[in-house]
Amino acid sequence: GERTPSWAWVQGDVARQTRVCVFDRAGQGWSGKAPGRQDAHQLSADVHGLLAAANVPGPYVLAGHSVGGTYALAYAMDYPKDVAGVALLDSSTPYQFDLSAYRSFYSLWRRASALLPTLARAGVARVYSFVSFSSFPSDARRALRAFSSSPRELRADRDEFAELRTVFRQDKALTSLGGKPLFVLTADLGQLSGWPAAQKRLAALSTNSVHQTTRGATHA
């Protein structure tokens, strides 16, 4: 449910040291309509094609936050030779539905997300977005507010959320990254029951991993 402007601060900092590429998934943000269902393998293929079309040579360090972390793992699974390392920032895991609290959250949000495009058309989402994203740089803040109140974007959120069971199931096929560098960053506030253990399980995907918990941070 987030777009490229969400990375504004991070992108600016990391770009001082290396080239940074950010993108919106198909049907979201500034990207065109998705050609069909966006499961893990389709998302990987989209990114692979995008990097080739943009002439960005690999190998790549993949970074993903939340569900974006499982998308990064999907790319590492489908195109292992393209991947130099992975950074998972308070990432979801392929075993997300093993957490009972997440199953409850997912069921509730599936029902709520179906209503959001209608609320956006009624202007309710615009009111929410106007008071949100104040901590972002001005350009990113304007874009995020526009996206968060758009029926198109909220439909994309709904459709993406509906695919998560499939994405997580497909990601389970990735059992190891071997010795590729893996960095797992975990927030410590407001987490679901079982989240810390799930994060440790992510770190175990590589024999060359670092797992760090950042104090005083929430998932967002």
N, C-alpha and C positions, 0 to 999 in steps of 0.2 A: 504493500500500500504506500510505498514511497517512490520518489522520482529522483532524477539526477541532482536537482538543487539541494536535496537533503545532504549531499556529500560536500557542500560548498566549502566548509571550513577545512575538512580533511583533505580534499583535493588540493586546495591552495597550499597547505603545509607540505604534503608529500611531493607536490610538483617542484618544490625547490631542490629536490634531490634526484628525481627521475621523471620520466614521462608517465603521465596519468591519463587513462582513458576511462570515461564513464559513459553509460548508455542507458536509455529507457527501453524496457522490454516492449515487444510488439503490442500495439494497442494502448500503450500508456505514454504519458508525458508528451514529448515531441515526436515520438515514433508513429509510424503508420499502423494501420489495422492488422491484427493478427490473422494469419491465413487459416487458422483453425485452432483446435485445442492445443494449449501450451503445456505439454507435459515436460518432464526433465530432459528427455532426449531432444525434443523440438527446441527447447530453450538453448541447449548446448549448440545445436546446429545453427541457430540464429546468430549466436555470438561468434561462432567459428566463421560464418560467412561474412559477418560484419567486419571482423578484424582483417580478413583477406581483402575485402572490398576497400577498406581504408588503408591498406598497405602498411599495417602495423606488424612488424616482424616479432616472432616469439623467440624464446619461450616467455611465458607470462607469469607474473605473480597475481593470483586471483584473490580478491578481497570481497567478502560478503557479510552483510549484517542481517541478523534474524533469518527469515526464510531465504534471503539472498545467499546465506552461507551454504544452504543445501543446493542452491543453483550452482555455486562455485564447485561444490563437490561433484555435481553431475558433470560439469565440464571436465574436471580432472579424471573422472571415470571414462568419459567418451573420447577424450583427446589427451591421453597421459603424456605423450611426447611434447605437447605444447606447453606443459605446465612446469615451471621452475619451483613454485612454492604456493602455499595457500595461507591466507589470513582469515580466520573466522571470528567475527566480532559479535559476541553474545549470540551465537548462531543457533538456529533451530537444528534439530538432529533428525536423521532418518527414522529414529525410534520415538518421535514426538508423541505418537498416540499411545505409547506405553505409560505416559504420565496421565493419571486420572484427571488431574486438574486441567490439563490441556484438552482432553476429550470433552469436558464440560464447557470450557471456553469456546471450543470449535463449534459445538452444537448451537450454543447461544449466538455466536457471531454469524454463523451461516444464515440463521433466520433474520438477524438484524441487517445484514448486508444486502439482503433482497429488497429491503425498504429504502436504502440510502439513495438510489437514483431518483426515486419519486420525491424524497425529501429535498434533494438538490434542485429539482425543477420547481419546487414550492418555495425555494429561497432559504430554507432552514440551514442547509450546509454553508451557505454564504455568510450567514451570521456567525457560525462557529469559526470559519476560516479567517474572518476579519480580526478575531482576537487571538489567533494562533500564529506560531512561527516567528514570534518577535525576536528570538535570539539569533536569527539568521541574517547574513548580509542582505542589503536592501534588494538587490536583483533576485536573489534566491527566494527571499521572503515573498516578493510579488508573485513569482512563478508558483510557489507552493500554495499560496492562497487561491490563486486561480485554478490550479489543478484540483485542490481539495473540495472545491465547490462545483465542480463540473460533473454533470450526469454521466458523460462519457467515461471519465476517470473512475467514478464510483461503480459503474458497470464493469469496468476492467478489474477493479478490486474484487468485486463479487465473483467474477469468473475465475480469477487467479486463485482465490481462496477455495473455490470448489475443486480445484485440481490438486490441492495439497496432499490428500491421501495418496493419490497416484504418484506424485513426485517423491514423497517420502518412501513409498514402497519401492520405486525404481532405484532410489539412492542406496537401498540396502545391499545392492549388488556390489557396491564399493566397500570392500572389507579392509583394504590397506592402501596407503600411499607410499609404502616402502620406506625409503629413507629421505623422501623429499621434505624440505623444511615446512613445518606446520606451526603456525602461531594461533593459539586459542585465547581470546580475551573474554573474560566473563564479568558481568556486572553483579553486584552483591545486594542490591536493594529491590524489593518488590517481586522477587522471582517465584515462579511456580514451585510447588513441592516436587522434589526430585531433580530440579534443574542443575544444581552443582554436580551431581553424579553423572548426569547426561553430558555435561561439559567435559568431565574427565574422560568419558568414553570417546568423545570426539578427539581429544588429545592423543588417545591411544591408537589412532589411525596411522600414525607415523612413528618410526623409531627415532626420528629427529624432530621432536616437538617441544614447544615451550607453552606452558599453560599459566596464564597470569590472571588474577582477580583484581579488578580495579575497585578501590574502596570509595563508597559514597556515590556510586553511579547506578542509575536505573537501566532497564533494557533500552529505552529511547535515548 
